[in-house]
Amino acid sequence: MDTDIVRRAPFGSNPSVGARGSDTRRRVLAAALEVFGEVAYSEAKVEQITERAGCSRPAFYQYFSSKEEVFWALATELAGEMVDLSDQLGPVTADEAGLATLTAWIDDFMALYEAWAPVFRAFPDATRAERGQLSRSGSVADRAATSLLRAFDLPANAANQRLVSSLLGVLIRCSFYAEAAPAGMSRRPLVLGVARMIHRVLAGPVEGVNFKRGRTRGRRRVSIVAPVEPVPTGGLRARGEQTRRKLLDAGAEVLPDRGFHDARVDDIVAAAGVSHGTFYRYFESKDDFFRVLAEEASGRMIELVERLDLDGSAAELRSWLEEWFDAYEEFGGVISTWQDMRSSPELLAFSEQVAASVFTRLEKLLDQRDFGHPQVASAMFLALLERAPYRVHVLGFSTRQGEIEATLTIIRRGFLGLDGD
C-alpha cells in the first residue's frame, strides 16, 4: 500500500487509502497518460480519463481535483525517474569506453522519453497555465546537468552548466524526433549521433573515437522541399494592410501567453482594438489567421538558414546566432505553438512542411563536412536551433548571451569537430 496517498477532503471520514483505493488512483494515472497521448492536453477531459480508467467521476475526485492535478502527479513521477537515470551515469572518459558509457545512457534516456512522451509533449501547455511549475522542471534539468558535468569531470562553473543544459535540451528534442518517427524505424542512428556529438563537445573532438574524418564531401544530392507558398493578401490598400498588420501583431502577442488552443478571436481583436467584423474581413477563421502568422515566421527562419555559413569564423557564426535569436524573439510565440497542431490537420501538415524545408536545407549544408551522417546531424542541428532560444524566451532557463555562447561552442566542437571554443 502507498502510505503517502490519501483521499481529498471531504471524501470520507478516513482519508487513508487501502489497496483498492491505491489501485484506483494508479488506474487513473495510467488512463490519463494514454489520453494525453491521444488528444491535445488542452482538449483532454476528466470524462475521457475516467472512462479509460473504468471508474466514476466521484471516484476520480477522491484523489484529484482536476486533470491538471493528474498531469502534475504524472510529471512528478517522471521527474523522479529522470533524477534516478541522471544519478546512474558513471564516469565518461575521452576514449571508446567512455563513449560507450554515454551511448548506453542516452539510449536509456530516449527509452524513458518514449514511455513518458505524452507528459513531455503536454508540458508546454500545462506550464502555460502554471508558470510556477517551471522552477520544478528547472531543478530536474539542473540535476541532470550536474550529473553530466560530474561524469566528464568538468568544473561546475556557470559556463559549463549552461553548456550541458543546452546539450540536454538537444537530447530531449532529439528524443521527441525518435519517438515521433514512423513505426519500425530504429532510434539507434540518432542515439549514436547524439552520443558522439555530446562527447565531442564535452571531451573534445577525438579522432577515431567520437568522429572519423575522411568521408567524401558532398557524397549525396539532397533535394530541397518546395518552399511554403505565401498566403495571398487580396491586393489590400494601404489602410487595409495596416489593419491586417495590427491584427497579426496582436496575435503574435496573444499566442505566447494563451497558446493556440486557448487563444480566441476575442483575445486577438481586443489586443488589436478592432471589432470581430474587422477580423473576419481579413481572415476566414482562427486557423487561417494562424497560418498567415506561421508563414511569416517560417519564411524568416528559412531565409536565415539559407544564409548560415558553417565555414565562417566564430565571430561570423556568433553574428548569425544573434540574428536567429532576434527572429525567435519576434516570432517565438508562433513557433512554440507548432507542437499544439495535432487537432488541426491542415496546420499540422503546414508545420511538418516547414520543418522538412528547414531540415533539408540543413542536410545539404552539413553534407559538406568530411565526417558524420548528414541526416542525423541535421536532426541534431535542428534540435539545437529550436531549443536554444526556447530555453531563453519561453522557459527562462538561460540568458540570451549565455545561450548564444553555449550554442556557438556546440556548433564548433559538436558539429564541425573543431578543438577549443
RABELNOR-V979040 format. One record per backbone hydrogen bond with DSSP energy under -1.0 kcal/mol. NH is the residue of the N-H (numbers start at 1). CO is the residue of the C=O. Records with the same first field share a line. If there is no record, write none. Layout:
# RABELNOR-V979040
NH = CO / CO
This chain:
# RABELNOR-V979040
3 = 1
5 = 2
7 = 15
8 = 62
11 = 8
12 = 10
22 = 18
23 = 19
24 = 20
25 = 21
26 = 22
27 = 23
28 = 24
29 = 25
30 = 26
31 = 27
32 = 28
33 = 29
34 = 30
35 = 31
36 = 32
38 = 35
39 = 35
43 = 40
49 = 45
50 = 46
51 = 47
52 = 48
53 = 49
54 = 50
55 = 50
60 = 56
61 = 57
63 = 60
64 = 60
70 = 66
71 = 67
72 = 68
73 = 69
74 = 70
75 = 71
76 = 72
77 = 73
78 = 74
79 = 75
80 = 76
81 = 77
82 = 78
83 = 79
84 = 80
85 = 81
86 = 82
87 = 83
89 = 86
92 = 151
99 = 95
100 = 96
101 = 97
102 = 98
103 = 99
104 = 100
105 = 101
106 = 102
107 = 103
108 = 104
109 = 105
110 = 106
111 = 107
112 = 108
113 = 109
114 = 110
115 = 111
116 = 112
119 = 116
120 = 116
121 = 117
122 = 118
123 = 119
126 = 122
127 = 123
128 = 124
133 = 130
134 = 131
137 = 133
138 = 134
139 = 135
140 = 136
141 = 137
142 = 138
143 = 139
144 = 140
145 = 141
146 = 142
147 = 143
148 = 144
149 = 145
150 = 146
151 = 147
152 = 148
154 = 149
157 = 155
161 = 157
162 = 158
163 = 159
164 = 160
165 = 161
166 = 162
167 = 163
168 = 164
169 = 165
170 = 166
171 = 167
172 = 168
173 = 169
174 = 170
175 = 171
176 = 172
177 = 173
178 = 174
179 = 175
180 = 176
185 = 182
191 = 187
192 = 188
193 = 189
194 = 190
195 = 191
196 = 192
197 = 193
198 = 194
199 = 195
200 = 196
201 = 197
202 = 198
203 = 199
208 = 211
209 = 206
210 = 206
214 = 370
215 = 370
218 = 367
241 = 237
242 = 238
243 = 239
244 = 240
245 = 241
246 = 242
247 = 243
248 = 244
249 = 245
250 = 246
251 = 247
252 = 248
253 = 249
254 = 250
255 = 251
258 = 254
259 = 255
263 = 259
268 = 264
269 = 265
270 = 266
271 = 267
272 = 268
273 = 269
274 = 269
279 = 275
280 = 276
282 = 279
283 = 279
289 = 285
290 = 286
291 = 287
292 = 288
293 = 289
294 = 290
295 = 291
296 = 292
297 = 293
298 = 294
299 = 295
300 = 296
301 = 297
302 = 298
303 = 299
304 = 300
305 = 301
306 = 302
308 = 305
312 = 309
317 = 313
318 = 314
319 = 315
320 = 316
321 = 317
322 = 318
323 = 319
324 = 320
325 = 321
326 = 322
327 = 323
328 = 324
329 = 325
330 = 326
331 = 327
332 = 328
334 = 331
335 = 331
336 = 332
337 = 334
338 = 335
340 = 337
341 = 338
344 = 341
348 = 344
349 = 345
350 = 346
351 = 347
352 = 348
353 = 349
354 = 350
355 = 351
356 = 352
357 = 353
358 = 354
359 = 355
360 = 356
361 = 357
362 = 358
363 = 359
364 = 360
365 = 361
366 = 362
367 = 363
368 = 365
369 = 366
377 = 373
378 = 374
379 = 375
380 = 376
381 = 377
382 = 378
383 = 379
384 = 380
385 = 381
386 = 382
387 = 383
388 = 384
391 = 387
393 = 389
394 = 390
395 = 390
397 = 391
403 = 399
404 = 400
405 = 401
406 = 402
407 = 403
408 = 404
409 = 405
410 = 406
411 = 407
412 = 408
413 = 409
414 = 410
415 = 411
416 = 411
418 = 412
